[in-house]
Amino acid sequence: MRRRVLLAVVLLWLVPALLPAGQPALPNADDPVLEARLNVLAADLRCVVCQNESLAESRASLALDLREEIREMMRDGMTDDEVVESLVARYGDFVLYRPPVKPMTYALWGGPLAFLLIGVGLAAATLHRRRTVTAAQGVSPEMLREAARLLESDTHPSGARAASRSVSGSPMQEER
């Protein structure tokens, strides 16, 4: 019985080794310089399907097609800027990971700063309100004088020596 269980565990452990290792390799350009150019350019472009991956990282079928189309454009002699302009004309600024600063993208570029300023303002207002409430509920001048008198004196109001109690309030041995 024990042998069968052990054999079953080993066989189940080996099953992943029988599965295919992954997706087939992506086609490379005949020219390694062209492929390097493509990889650099595709890293700065967003996959319009995945949206959280660059065109270089994405395995979506549209991303594969776009990379092949970019290869063709580069083989036809287009510069990187011309390729990017072509993709922006078709998909808009969304395809760029770093869209240009223009009126249409002001919120995109200024939004994080605006949220940061709002957060700092809210934190400052909250801290100010807490200080004001604490001061309003705070300690009267008589209470401050009494606290100062108690701190200067050697004994607590109960008559016990100040050194006879610890921070937690448990009695300590008095020094003799």
N, C-alpha and C positions, 0 to 999 in steps of 0.2 A: 504494500500500500504506500509506504513511504517512498519507495523507488519510483512509483508511478507519478506521484505528486511532484517529485523532484524532476522527473523527465518532462512532465507537462510544463513546469515553470521554465525549464531551460528552452524548450521548444517555443514557448510564447515569447521568451526573451530574444530568440533568434529571428522571429517573424519580421521585425523591421529591417533586418539585413537583406531580406528577400525582396523588399519593395524597391521601386526605382529610386535613385538617389535624388532626383529633383527635376527641374525643368531643363529642357535642352539648352545648350549654350546659345547665346545671342549671336547672330551673324556679325562678323567683323568686316570692315571695309578692306578692300584690297590694299589700300594705302594706310600704313600705321599713323602717318601724320594727320590724315583726314579723320581717322578714328579718334585720335587724341583731341583734335579740334571739336569733334562732335561731342565727346564726353565732357569737355569744359563747357561748351555751350548748353548742353542738355542739363547740366547741374544747376544752371541759373534759370531754367524754365520749369514751370509747374505743370504737372500732369493734370489735364482738365477733367479727368475721370476721378482720379484718386484724391486730388486736392491737397493732400498732406505729404505728398512725395514729389521729388523732382522728376523730370522726364527721364533722367539717367537711372534713377532707382526703380521706377515703376515697371511692373510686369503686366500692366493692363494691355489689352490688344490695341487700343487706340495709341497708347504710348509707343508700342513697338512700331506701329504704322508711322507715327510722327517721326520717330528716330530714323526710319528708313527714308522717309520723305526729306528729312534734313540732310541725310547722306547724299541723296540725289541732287538737292539744291547745291550742296558744296561741290559735288562732282561737276555740276554745270557752271561752276566758277563764281557762285554768289559769295559775297563776304558774310561774316557773322552778323553784321548789322542788318544787311539785306534779308537774311534768314529770319532774324528776330522781327523785323518790320512786317514780313510776310505772315508770320504767326500771330502778331498783334493785330494785323488787319483782319484776320480770320476769327480769332478767339478773344480779342480785346486785351486790355492791360492785365486781366486776371492771369494770363499765362506767364507773366513775369513775376519772379519772386521779389524783385525790387522795382515796383512800379514807379514811374516818374512822378515828381511832385508837380501837380497841376490842380486847378480848382476841383476837378472831379475826385481827386485823391487826398484832399486836405484832411478830411476826417480820418482817413487811414493813417496818415503820418502824424497828425496832431492829437488823435484820440488817446493814445497812451499817456502823453504829457497832460492832457486835460484830466484824465482819470487820476493821475498821480496828484495833480494840484487839488482836485476835489477831495481826495483821500486825506491829504495833509491838512486841508482846511477843516474837514470834519473832525480829524483827530485834535487839532488845535482848539476848535470850539468845544469839544467834549472835555478836554483837559481844563479849559478855562471855566466851564460850567461847574466841573467838580470842585475846583479851587474856590469858586464863589460860594457854592453850597456849603462846603466845609467851613469856610470863613464865616458864613452867616450862622451856621449851626454851631460854630466853633466855641471857643473857650472865652469866658468873660475875663476881664482884667483881674477880678477878685480871685478867680480860679487859678490864673497864672501866678499870682502872688502866693497863693496857698501852696501850689506845686513847688515853687522856688523855695519857700520856707521849709517844706518837707524834705526837699533834696539837700538843703544845707544842714538840716538837723540830723542828728545821729540816730533818731528813733522814728518808728512809724507811729501813726495815730493810736495803734493798739498798745503802744508802750514797749514793744519788743525791739531789740536792737536791729538796725538796718542790715547788718551782716549776718543775722541769724536766719535769713530766708534766701533760698536760691531763686533763680529766675522762674523756675516752675512752681515755686511756692512751697516746696517741701523743706522742713526744718533742717538746718545744718548744725553741726556741732559748733558751739560758740568757742571762740579763742579765749584762753585764760591768761 
